Amino acid sequence: MTKQLPAQLTGGMHAYVAAEIMTNDPILDAMAFSRGRILVEADGQQPVILPSWAEIARIIEDCRG
């Protein structure tokens, strides 16, 4: 599954990029039940490849909780 999300730089001392995803978004289920890896891309940056560890599903369930 592929999805484009609007993201913003947070600023501050330890700046990071954040995107808001609703808790019922199907992309979260796709990430939680992926048997491969999760790829995150941002224009002008190197892609980040995340392993599909069980922690992702736990975080999603905590947010839905």
Secondary structure, 3 states (H helix, E strand, C coil): CCCCCCEEECCCCCCCEEECCCCCCHHHHHHHCCCCEEEECCCCCCCEEEECCHHHHHHHHHHHC
